Amino acid sequence: MKITVTGAWGKAGRAVVTDLLEHGYEVQATDMVGPPDGGDLGAPLLRADLVHYGQALEALAGTDAVVHLGNIPAPGHATAPETLSRNTAANGNVFLAAARLGLAKVVWASSETTLGLPFDTPPRYAPVDEAHFPVPTTTYALSKVLGEQTAEHVAAWSGIPFVGLRLSNIHRPADYAQVPGYWTDVRSRRWNLWGYVDVRDVALACRLALEVPTTGSRNVIIAAADTVMDRASADLMAEVFPDVPLTRPLVGYETLLAIGGARELLGYVPEHSWRDHV
């Protein structure tokens, strides 16, 4: 299959392109930045601004499916109105272009922020799962909530299966040297329940979402199997969120962003942890 990867020059995009090429896929990479020859990406790079429908259509033309990562990646990278308008336009254009072209699958980057991050207001329960939705607290999170709603309707209109990946805070192996610095203040990473995901597991999740048969529009949390902390998850919750009910006993350092939904839908089992590097 030939796969369009949008946002291919970004942190997650580069890992996804590499993983797909290693598994025998042909990749059509696109982004707003990066050299036309793709540099060390391994695939030529089409420069496109997905806010324009015609450019989104061109980016997807001639391919079988799309992994759509091309958004403003987090709050604070642009003004609040620009984040909302650009992400919403890009997502809508990619989804509608996929429907017009009759692609076989749309896999796209939603976000853990749709679940209520940052948790300045405590979550209703933990571990937080897919049902803890929607609780957008920024225009970035709102853009992802609107993206999930758009995906649901376009999937229904077109019959194309969509999978939205509610990605946790992405770490590369080089980032793991920072992890011990998180431990001095247990509240410094409370904003996402001390969660993270290895960029290689993001690539794995994207490939599984392409390959595993699904129907309709489904959205799942993609996180590591553990937290970034050196303390047991039950201890973290007892100290920082003592009034938040636990839906089950917590074991060891397990993630507080539940990944059971991704395991059931995609067979996703994280393969990487900061503990293998620090």
Secondary structure by P-SEA (a helix, b strand, c coil): cbbbbcccccaaaaaaaaaaaaacccccccccccccccccccbbbbbbccccaaaaaaaacccccccccccccccccccaaaaaaaaaaaaaaaaaaaaaacccbbbbbbccccccccccccccccccccccccccccaaaaaaaaaaaaaaaaaaaccbbbbbbbcccccccccccccccccccccccccccbbbbbaaaaaaaaaaaaccccccbbbbbbbcccccccccaaaaaaacccccccccccccccccccaaaaaaaccccccccccccc
